[in-house]
Amino acid sequence: MTGPTWRNIYDLNDYEINNLGIAEDHMELMEITQAENILIELLNKNPNCIPILNVMGHMQGRYLSDFKNAIKIYEKVLILEPDNAWARDERRRYQRYLNYD
């Protein structure tokens, strides 16, 4: 019996998959600078990669409380993929935070 399999619908290469995982591990350990450096490097190589953008938006909003930048990143995701429910919901959440200021 095997568990669920992960489908690579965005055609991430092994380097991207591995480094996204490392960046997420750094975020969980509150090693935000290391996570950010990895994500920036990945985005420099693949600036329109939806999974990388989503992780960067998550880090900007949740870990750095940079809601404006998180919104900007999620808006880019929605331009690339208008039906992306995750990006739409996260953008809405951070827009609400800004409206309460």
N, CA, C and O atoms as a printed pandas DataFrame, in Angstrom:
     atom_number atom_name residue_name chain_id  residue_number  x_coord  y_coord  z_coord
0              1         N          MET        A               1    0.850   -1.178    0.000
1              2        CA          MET        A               1    0.000    0.000    0.000
2              3         C          MET        A               1    0.892    1.237    0.000
3              4         O          MET        A               1    1.805    1.357    0.818
4              5         N          THR        A               2    0.625    2.132   -0.904
5              6        CA          THR        A               2    1.408    3.360   -0.994
6              7         C          THR        A               2    0.531    4.551   -0.672
7              8         O          THR        A               2   -0.694    4.491   -0.774
8              9         N          GLY        A               3    1.179    5.626   -0.284
9             10        CA          GLY        A               3    0.475    6.864    0.020
10            11         C          GLY        A               3    0.164    7.626   -1.245
11            12         O          GLY        A               3    0.462    7.170   -2.349
12            13         N          PRO        A               4   -0.435    8.789   -1.081
13            14        CA          PRO        A               4   -0.753    9.609   -2.254
14            15         C          PRO        A               4    0.518   10.061   -2.953
15            16         O          PRO        A               4    1.551   10.282   -2.320
16            17         N          THR        A               5    0.423   10.191   -4.246
17            18        CA          THR        A               5    1.578   10.660   -5.007
18            19         C          THR        A               5    1.409   12.134   -5.324
19            20         O          THR        A               5    0.293   12.634   -5.471
20            21         N          TRP        A               6    2.518   12.806   -5.425
21            22        CA          TRP        A               6    2.549   14.237   -5.724
22            23         C          TRP        A               6    2.732   14.394   -7.213
23            24         O          TRP        A               6    3.656   13.823   -7.794
24            25         N          ARG        A               7    1.858   15.166   -7.839
25            26        CA          ARG        A               7    1.953   15.412   -9.279
26            27         C          ARG        A               7    2.655   16.741   -9.523
27            28         O          ARG        A               7    2.288   17.768   -8.951
28            29         N          ASN        A               8    3.637   16.706  -10.353
29            30        CA          ASN        A               8    4.441   17.890  -10.678
30            31         C          ASN        A               8    3.806   18.598  -11.875
31            32         O          ASN        A               8    4.350   18.559  -12.978
32            33         N          ILE        A               9    2.656   19.244  -11.661
33            34        CA          ILE        A               9    1.914   19.843  -12.765
34            35         C          ILE        A               9    2.596   21.090  -13.325
35            36         O          ILE        A               9    2.268   21.528  -14.427
36            37         N          TYR        A              10    3.540   21.664  -12.580
37            38        CA          TYR        A              10    4.245   22.855  -13.054
38            39         C          TYR        A              10    5.589   22.534  -13.679
39            40         O          TYR        A              10    6.351   23.438  -14.020
40            41         N          ASP        A              11    5.882   21.254  -13.830
41            42        CA          ASP        A              11    7.143   20.804  -14.445
42            43         C          ASP        A              11    8.371   21.384  -13.752
43            44         O          ASP        A              11    9.330   21.790  -14.410
44            45         N          LEU        A              12    8.338   21.421  -12.440
45            46        CA          LEU        A              12    9.517   21.843  -11.690
46            47         C          LEU        A              12   10.631   20.826  -11.897
47            48         O          LEU        A              12   10.386   19.622  -11.970
48            49         N          ASN        A              13   11.845   21.323  -11.990
49            50        CA          ASN        A              13   12.967   20.396  -12.098
50            51         C          ASN        A              13   13.412   19.986  -10.687
51            52         O          ASN        A              13   12.963   20.558   -9.694
52            53         N          ASP        A              14   14.286   19.003  -10.619
53            54        CA          ASP        A              14   14.722   18.484   -9.318
54            55         C          ASP        A              14   15.359   19.567   -8.456
55            56         O          ASP        A              14   15.165   19.596   -7.241
56            57         N          TYR        A              15   16.118   20.454   -9.087
57            58        CA          TYR        A              15   16.767   21.548   -8.363
58            59         C          TYR        A              15   15.722   22.453   -7.709
59            60         O          TYR        A              15   15.859   22.829   -6.545
60            61         N          GLU        A              16   14.677   22.797   -8.465
61            62        CA          GLU        A              16   13.623   23.667   -7.930
62            63         C          GLU        A              16   12.857   22.976   -6.804
63            64         O          GLU        A              16   12.590   23.578   -5.764
64            65         N          ILE        A              17   12.512   21.727   -7.017
65            66        CA          ILE        A              17   11.778   20.972   -5.991
66            67         C          ILE        A              17   12.594   20.895   -4.714
67            68         O          ILE        A              17   12.082   21.172   -3.629
68            69         N          ASN        A              18   13.852   20.524   -4.834
69            70        CA          ASN        A              18   14.725   20.384   -3.672
70            71         C          ASN        A              18   14.879   21.710   -2.938
71            72         O          ASN        A              18   14.763   21.762   -1.714
72            73         N          ASN        A              19   15.138   22.776   -3.680
73            74        CA          ASN        A              19   15.383   24.065   -3.042
74            75         C          ASN        A              19   14.109   24.697   -2.485
75            76         O          ASN        A              19   14.175   25.424   -1.493
76            77         N          LEU        A              20   12.971   24.443   -3.087
77            78        CA          LEU        A              20   11.714   24.903   -2.490
78            79         C          LEU        A              20   11.511   24.252   -1.124
79            80         O          LEU        A              20   11.103   24.908   -0.166
80            81         N          GLY        A              21   11.800   22.956   -1.049
81            82        CA          GLY        A              21   11.695   22.246    0.222
82            83         C          GLY        A              21   12.654   22.810    1.262
83            84         O          GLY        A              21   12.284   22.986    2.423
84            85         N          ILE        A              22   13.873   23.089    0.852
85            86        CA          ILE        A              22   14.861   23.662    1.768
86            87         C          ILE        A              22   14.408   25.038    2.239
87            88         O          ILE        A              22   14.524   25.355    3.423
88            89         N          ALA        A              23   13.889   25.863    1.320
89            90        CA          ALA        A              23   13.405   27.190    1.697
90            91         C          ALA        A              23   12.263   27.087    2.707
91            92         O          ALA        A              23   12.224   27.842    3.678
92            93         N          GLU        A              24   11.337   26.159    2.481
93            94        CA          GLU        A              24   10.229   25.984    3.417
94            95         C          GLU        A              24   10.726   25.508    4.777
95            96         O          GLU        A              24   10.210   25.933    5.811
96            97         N          ASP        A              25   11.731   24.625    4.782
97            98        CA          ASP        A              25   12.329   24.189    6.053
98            99         C          ASP        A              25   12.940   25.375    6.799
99           100         O          ASP        A              25   12.773   25.495    8.013
100          101         N          HIS        A              26   13.635   26.237    6.091
101          102        CA          HIS        A              26   14.223   27.425    6.719
102          103         C          HIS        A              26   13.126   28.330    7.294
103          104         O          HIS        A              26   13.283   28.890    8.379
104          105         N          MET        A              27   12.038   28.465    6.573
105          106        CA          MET        A              27   10.944   29.306    7.069
106          107         C          MET        A              27   10.387   28.733    8.367
107          108         O          MET        A              27   10.146   29.482    9.314
108          109         N          GLU        A              28   10.181   27.433    8.428
109          110        CA          GLU        A              28    9.652   26.810    9.636
110          111         C          GLU        A              28   10.591   26.990   10.823
111          112         O          GLU        A              28   10.145   27.066   11.968
112          113         N          LEU        A              29   11.879   27.058   10.550
113          114        CA          LEU        A              29   12.875   27.254   11.603
114          115         C          LEU        A              29   13.135   28.731   11.886
115          116         O          LEU        A              29   14.011   29.081   12.677
116          117         N          MET        A              30   12.345   29.604   11.215
117          118        CA          MET        A              30   12.482   31.055   11.344
118          119         C          MET        A              30   13.842   31.555   10.865
119          120         O          MET        A              30   14.350   32.566   11.348
120          121         N          GLU        A              31   14.412   30.842    9.924
121          122        CA          GLU        A              31   15.649   31.257    9.258
122          123         C          GLU        A              31   15.243   31.944    7.953
123          124         O          GLU        A              31   15.462   31.431    6.856
124          125         N          ILE        A              32   14.651   33.110    8.115
125          126        CA          ILE        A              32   13.986   33.781    7.005
126          127         C          ILE        A              32   14.979   34.291    5.961
127          128         O          ILE        A              32   14.696   34.231    4.764
128          129         N          THR        A              33   16.115   34.782    6.387
129          130        CA          THR        A              33   17.105   35.278    5.426
130          131         C          THR        A              33   17.550   34.163    4.485
131          132         O          THR        A              33   17.654   34.366    3.276
132          133         N          GLN        A              34   17.810   32.988    5.049
133          134        CA          GLN        A              34   18.229   31.867    4.209
134          135         C          GLN        A              34   17.118   31.473    3.243
135          136         O          GLN        A              34   17.377   31.223    2.066
136          137         N          ALA        A              35   15.886   31.416    3.735
137          138        CA          ALA        A              35   14.750   31.069    2.876
138          139         C          ALA        A              35   14.591   32.091    1.762
139          140         O          ALA        A              35   14.396   31.732    0.601
140          141         N          GLU        A              36   14.676   33.364    2.121
141          142        CA          GLU        A              36   14.510   34.423    1.130
142          143         C          GLU        A              36   15.591   34.359    0.061
143          144         O          GLU        A              36   15.308   34.538   -1.123
144          145         N          ASN        A              37   16.821   34.107    0.471
145          146        CA          ASN        A              37   17.923   34.012   -0.505
146          147         C          ASN        A              37   17.685   32.888   -1.501
147          148         O          ASN        A              37   17.922   33.056   -2.698
148          149         N          ILE        A              38   17.221   31.752   -1.020
149          150        CA          ILE        A              38   16.940   30.619   -1.906
150          151         C          ILE        A              38   15.812   30.974   -2.872
151          152         O          ILE        A              38   15.914   30.714   -4.071
152          153         N          LEU        A              39   14.742   31.566   -2.352
153          154        CA          LEU        A              39   13.602   31.904   -3.200
154          155         C          LEU        A              39   13.965   32.960   -4.243
155          156         O          LEU        A              39   13.525   32.881   -5.390
156          157         N          ILE        A              40   14.755   33.933   -3.850
157          158        CA          ILE        A              40   15.193   34.954   -4.810
158          159         C          ILE        A              40   16.018   34.314   -5.921
159          160         O          ILE        A              40   15.831   34.631   -7.095
160          161         N          GLU        A              41   16.923   33.422   -5.556
161          162        CA          GLU        A              41   17.733   32.730   -6.568
162          163         C          GLU        A              41   16.835   31.940   -7.517
163          164         O          GLU        A              41   17.025   31.985   -8.733
164          165         N          LEU        A              42   15.863   31.220   -6.971
165          166        CA          LEU        A              42   14.954   30.441   -7.809
166          167         C          LEU        A              42   14.149   31.350   -8.741
167          168         O          LEU        A              42   13.968   31.030   -9.916
168          169         N          LEU        A              43   13.670   32.470   -8.223
169          170        CA          LEU        A              43   12.878   33.388   -9.041
170          171         C          LEU        A              43   13.723   34.093  -10.097
171          172         O          LEU        A              43   13.222   34.431  -11.169
172          173         N          ASN        A              44   14.995   34.316   -9.802
173          174        CA          ASN        A              44   15.880   34.900  -10.818
174          175         C          ASN        A              44   16.022   33.964  -12.014
175          176         O          ASN        A              44   16.172   34.418  -13.148
176          177         N          LYS        A              45   15.973   32.664  -11.759
177          178        CA          LYS        A              45   16.098   31.676  -12.831
178          179         C          LYS        A              45   14.760   31.385  -13.501
179          180         O          LYS        A              45   14.713   31.031  -14.679
180          181         N          ASN        A              46   13.679   31.535  -12.751
181          182        CA          ASN        A              46   12.355   31.176  -13.270
182          183         C          ASN        A              46   11.320   32.141  -12.671
183          184         O          ASN        A              46   10.581   31.761  -11.764
184          185         N          PRO        A              47   11.260   33.372  -13.164
185          186        CA          PRO        A              47   10.456   34.423  -12.533
186          187         C          PRO        A              47    8.949   34.221  -12.589
187          188         O          PRO        A              47    8.218   34.895  -11.863
188          189         N          ASN        A              48    8.472   33.328  -13.415
189          190        CA          ASN        A              48    7.031   33.101  -13.527
190          191         C          ASN        A              48    6.594   31.740  -12.989
191          192         O          ASN        A              48    5.530   31.238  -13.351
192          193         N          CYS        A              49    7.408   31.150  -12.130
193          194        CA          CYS        A              49    7.095   29.838  -11.573
194          195         C          CYS        A              49    6.071   29.993  -10.444
195          196         O          CYS        A              49    6.372   30.560   -9.394
196          197         N          ILE        A              50    4.880   29.490  -10.670
197          198        CA          ILE        A              50    3.771   29.646   -9.727
198          199         C          ILE        A              50    4.115   29.115   -8.329
199          200         O          ILE        A              50    3.904   29.841   -7.358
200          201         N          PRO        A              51    4.631   27.891   -8.175
201          202        CA          PRO        A              51    4.926   27.412   -6.824
202          203         C          PRO        A              51    5.957   28.275   -6.089
203          204         O          PRO        A              51    5.815   28.522   -4.892
204          205         N          ILE        A              52    6.970   28.725   -6.784
205          206        CA          ILE        A              52    7.990   29.567   -6.150
206          207         C          ILE        A              52    7.372   30.897   -5.752
207          208         O          ILE        A              52    7.622   31.386   -4.650
208          209         N          LEU        A              53    6.578   31.487   -6.621
209          210        CA          LEU        A              53    5.907   32.747   -6.293
210          211         C          LEU        A              53    4.976   32.575   -5.093
211          212         O          LEU        A              53    4.926   33.440   -4.219
212          213         N          ASN        A              54    4.244   31.471   -5.048
213          214        CA          ASN        A              54    3.341   31.249   -3.924
214          215         C          ASN        A              54    4.090   31.131   -2.600
215          216         O          ASN        A              54    3.647   31.667   -1.584
216          217         N          VAL        A              55    5.212   30.436   -2.610
217          218        CA          VAL        A              55    6.000   30.310   -1.371
218          219         C          VAL        A              55    6.575   31.672   -0.982
219          220         O          VAL        A              55    6.594   32.023    0.198
220          221         N          MET        A              56    7.039   32.436   -1.962
221          222        CA          MET        A              56    7.562   33.774   -1.666
222          223         C          MET        A              56    6.452   34.666   -1.108
223          224         O          MET        A              56    6.678   35.393   -0.141
224          225         N          GLY        A              57    5.269   34.621   -1.695
225          226        CA          GLY        A              57    4.154   35.407   -1.180
226          227         C          GLY        A              57    3.793   35.009    0.242
227          228         O          GLY        A              57    3.517   35.862    1.086
228          229         N          HIS        A              58    3.799   33.710    0.497
229          230        CA          HIS        A              58    3.512   33.202    1.841
230          231         C          HIS        A              58    4.548   33.718    2.848
231          232         O          HIS        A              58    4.197   34.155    3.944
232          233         N          MET        A              59    5.808   33.661    2.465
233          234        CA          MET        A              59    6.860   34.141    3.359
234          235         C          MET        A              59    6.721   35.635    3.608
235          236         O          MET        A              59    6.841   36.088    4.746
236          237         N          GLN        A              60    6.467   36.404    2.552
237          238        CA          GLN        A              60    6.341   37.857    2.700
238          239         C          GLN        A              60    5.187   38.205    3.644
239          240         O          GLN        A              60    5.326   39.078    4.500
240          241         N          GLY        A              61    4.073   37.535    3.490
241          242        CA          GLY        A              61    2.913   37.846    4.307
242          243         C          GLY        A              61    2.992   37.292    5.717
243          244         O          GLY        A              61    2.831   38.033    6.687
244          245         N          ARG        A              62    3.238   36.005    5.837
245          246        CA          ARG        A              62    3.179   35.360    7.149
246          247         C          ARG        A              62    4.413   35.622    8.005
247          248         O          ARG        A              62    4.296   35.921    9.193
248          249         N          TYR        A              63    5.565   35.514    7.418
249          250        CA          TYR        A              63    6.790   35.580    8.212
250          251         C          TYR        A              63    7.381   36.981    8.302
251          252         O          TYR        A              63    8.040   37.310    9.288
252          253         N          LEU        A              64    7.155   37.807    7.292
253          254        CA          LEU        A              64    7.735   39.151    7.296
254          255         C          LEU        A              64    6.694   40.248    7.517
255          256         O          LEU        A              64    7.048   41.412    7.701
256          257         N          SER        A              65    5.418   39.883    7.498
257          258        CA          SER        A              65    4.313   40.850    7.636
258          259         C          SER        A              65    4.421   41.984    6.621
259          260         O          SER        A              65    4.005   43.111    6.889
260          261         N          ASP        A              66    4.976   41.677    5.469
261          262        CA          ASP        A              66    5.058   42.643    4.371
262          263         C          ASP        A              66    3.851   42.384    3.469
263          264         O          ASP        A              66    3.966   41.781    2.402
264          265         N          PHE        A              67    2.702   42.854    3.925
265          266        CA          PHE        A              67    1.448   42.538    3.261
266          267         C          PHE        A              67    1.370   43.125    1.860
267          268         O          PHE        A              67    0.827   42.491    0.955
268          269         N          LYS        A              68    1.901   44.317    1.670
269          270        CA          LYS        A              68    1.872   44.933    0.340
270          271         C          LYS        A              68    2.663   44.102   -0.662
271          272         O          LYS        A              68    2.212   43.894   -1.789
272          273         N          ASN        A              69    3.818   43.634   -0.269
273          274        CA          ASN        A              69    4.630   42.815   -1.175
274          275         C          ASN        A              69    3.963   41.463   -1.411
275          276         O          ASN        A              69    3.983   40.950   -2.530
276          277         N          ALA        A              70    3.377   40.885   -0.373
277          278        CA          ALA        A              70    2.666   39.615   -0.541
278          279         C          ALA        A              70    1.532   39.782   -1.550
279          280         O          ALA        A              70    1.354   38.939   -2.429
280          281         N          ILE        A              71    0.772   40.856   -1.428
281          282        CA          ILE        A              71   -0.326   41.127   -2.361
282          283         C          ILE        A              71    0.215   41.261   -3.785
283          284         O          ILE        A              71   -0.361   40.717   -4.727
284          285         N          LYS        A              72    1.308   41.978   -3.935
285          286        CA          LYS        A              72    1.918   42.175   -5.256
286          287         C          LYS        A              72    2.319   40.837   -5.879
287          288         O          LYS        A              72    2.112   40.610   -7.071
288          289         N          ILE        A              73    2.886   39.965   -5.068
289          290        CA          ILE        A              73    3.307   38.653   -5.566
290          291         C          ILE        A              73    2.088   37.823   -5.960
291          292         O          ILE        A              73    2.075   37.201   -7.022
292          293         N          TYR        A              74    1.065   37.813   -5.106
293          294        CA          TYR        A              74   -0.130   37.038   -5.431
294          295         C          TYR        A              74   -0.853   37.605   -6.645
295          296         O          TYR        A              74   -1.472   36.851   -7.396
296          297         N          GLU        A              75   -0.790   38.911   -6.853
297          298        CA          GLU        A              75   -1.382   39.490   -8.058
298          299         C          GLU        A              75   -0.651   39.001   -9.303
299          300         O          GLU        A              75   -1.277   38.762  -10.335
300          301         N          LYS        A              76    0.661   38.851   -9.213
301          302        CA          LYS        A              76    1.420   38.312  -10.346
302          303         C          LYS        A              76    0.991   36.877  -10.623
303          304         O          LYS        A              76    0.820   36.489  -11.778
304          305         N          VAL        A              77    0.818   36.086   -9.560
305          306        CA          VAL        A              77    0.353   34.710   -9.741
306          307         C          VAL        A              77   -0.991   34.703  -10.463
307          308         O          VAL        A              77   -1.210   33.905  -11.375
308          309         N          LEU        A              78   -1.886   35.596  -10.052
309          310        CA          LEU        A              78   -3.223   35.627  -10.653
310          311         C          LEU        A              78   -3.207   36.114  -12.101
311          312         O          LEU        A              78   -4.087   35.751  -12.880
312          313         N          ILE        A              79   -2.238   36.914  -12.464
313          314        CA          ILE        A              79   -2.086   37.289  -13.873
314          315         C          ILE        A              79   -1.664   36.055  -14.678
315          316         O          ILE        A              79   -2.165   35.815  -15.776
316          317         N          LEU        A              80   -0.744   35.288  -14.116
317          318        CA          LEU        A              80   -0.245   34.094  -14.800
318          319         C          LEU        A              80   -1.259   32.960  -14.793
319          320         O          LEU        A              80   -1.353   32.181  -15.742
320          321         N          GLU        A              81   -2.017   32.884  -13.701
321          322        CA          GLU        A              81   -2.959   31.778  -13.518
322          323         C          GLU        A              81   -4.214   32.317  -12.823
323          324         O          GLU        A              81   -4.330   32.215  -11.602
324          325         N          PRO        A              82   -5.142   32.883  -13.576
325          326        CA          PRO        A              82   -6.296   33.576  -13.000
326          327         C          PRO        A              82   -7.182   32.718  -12.098
327          328         O          PRO        A              82   -7.874   33.258  -11.236
328          329         N          ASP        A              83   -7.179   31.417  -12.273
329          330        CA          ASP        A              83   -8.033   30.545  -11.459
330          331         C          ASP        A              83   -7.331   29.995  -10.221
331          332         O          ASP        A              83   -7.844   29.064   -9.600
332          333         N          ASN        A              84   -6.193   30.533   -9.849
333          334        CA          ASN        A              84   -5.436   30.026   -8.708
334          335         C          ASN        A              84   -6.128   30.455   -7.410
335          336         O          ASN        A              84   -5.990   31.593   -6.962
336          337         N          ALA        A              85   -6.868   29.526   -6.824
337          338        CA          ALA        A              85   -7.658   29.823   -5.623
338          339         C          ALA        A              85   -6.772   30.182   -4.433
339          340         O          ALA        A              85   -7.120   31.069   -3.653
340          341         N          TRP        A              86   -5.636   29.510   -4.283
341          342        CA          TRP        A              86   -4.724   29.806   -3.168
342          343         C          TRP        A              86   -4.286   31.267   -3.229
343          344         O          TRP        A              86   -4.383   31.987   -2.235
344          345         N          ALA        A              87   -3.811   31.701   -4.380
345          346        CA          ALA        A              87   -3.327   33.070   -4.522
346          347         C          ALA        A              87   -4.457   34.075   -4.305
347          348         O          ALA        A              87   -4.250   35.112   -3.674
348          349         N          ARG        A              88   -5.630   33.782   -4.815
349          350        CA          ARG        A              88   -6.771   34.680   -4.649
350          351         C          ARG        A              88   -7.143   34.819   -3.168
351          352         O          ARG        A              88   -7.387   35.925   -2.685
352          353         N          ASP        A              89   -7.183   33.692   -2.455
353          354        CA          ASP        A              89   -7.539   33.731   -1.030
354          355         C          ASP        A              89   -6.477   34.431   -0.192
355          356         O          ASP        A              89   -6.799   35.207    0.708
356          357         N          GLU        A              90   -5.222   34.159   -0.488
357          358        CA          GLU        A              90   -4.138   34.789    0.268
358          359         C          GLU        A              90   -4.083   36.291   -0.010
359          360         O          GLU        A              90   -3.881   37.086    0.908
360          361         N          ARG        A              91   -4.258   36.671   -1.250
361          362        CA          ARG        A              91   -4.288   38.104   -1.579
362          363         C          ARG        A              91   -5.415   38.798   -0.817
363          364         O          ARG        A              91   -5.219   39.875   -0.255
364          365         N          ARG        A              92   -6.581   38.184   -0.801
365          366        CA          ARG        A              92   -7.729   38.751   -0.093
366          367         C          ARG        A              92   -7.425   38.891    1.413
367          368         O          ARG        A              92   -7.768   39.900    2.029
368          369         N          ARG        A              93   -6.789   37.880    1.986
369          370        CA          ARG        A              93   -6.458   37.933    3.409
370          371         C          ARG        A              93   -5.552   39.125    3.716
371          372         O          ARG        A              93   -5.807   39.869    4.662
372          373         N          TYR        A              94   -4.499   39.308    2.923
373          374        CA          TYR        A              94   -3.559   40.388    3.181
374          375         C          TYR        A              94   -4.150   41.752    2.845
375          376         O          TYR        A              94   -3.781   42.754    3.458
376          377         N          GLN        A              95   -5.054   41.800    1.890
377          378        CA          GLN        A              95   -5.755   43.061    1.622
378          379         C          GLN        A              95   -6.606   43.461    2.828
379          380         O          GLN        A              95   -6.689   44.644    3.158
380          381         N          ARG        A              96   -7.232   42.499    3.481
381          382        CA          ARG        A              96   -8.018   42.797    4.687
382          383         C          ARG        A              96   -7.120   43.328    5.795
383          384         O          ARG        A              96   -7.506   44.255    6.508
384          385         N          TYR        A              97   -5.930   42.757    5.953
385          386        CA          TYR        A              97   -5.002   43.244    6.973
386          387         C          TYR        A              97   -4.674   44.705    6.733
387          388         O          TYR        A              97   -4.632   45.495    7.676
388          389         N          LEU        A              98   -4.442   45.070    5.487
389          390        CA          LEU        A              98   -4.103   46.454    5.165
390          391         C          LEU        A              98   -5.293   47.393    5.389
391          392         O          LEU        A              98   -5.104   48.551    5.764
392          393         N          ASN        A              99   -6.487   46.912    5.167
393          394        CA          ASN        A              99   -7.683   47.737    5.361
394          395         C          ASN        A              99   -7.966   48.014    6.830
395          396         O          ASN        A              99   -8.698   48.948    7.156
396          397         N          TYR        A             100   -7.382   47.195    7.735
397          398        CA          TYR        A             100   -7.590   47.419    9.161
398          399         C          TYR        A             100   -6.602   48.399    9.757
399          400         O          TYR        A             100   -6.758   48.816   10.904
400          401         N          ASP        A             101   -5.574   48.777    8.984
401          402        CA          ASP        A             101   -4.561   49.718    9.518
402          403         C          ASP        A             101   -5.134   51.098    9.706
403          404         O          ASP        A             101   -4.427   52.006   10.144
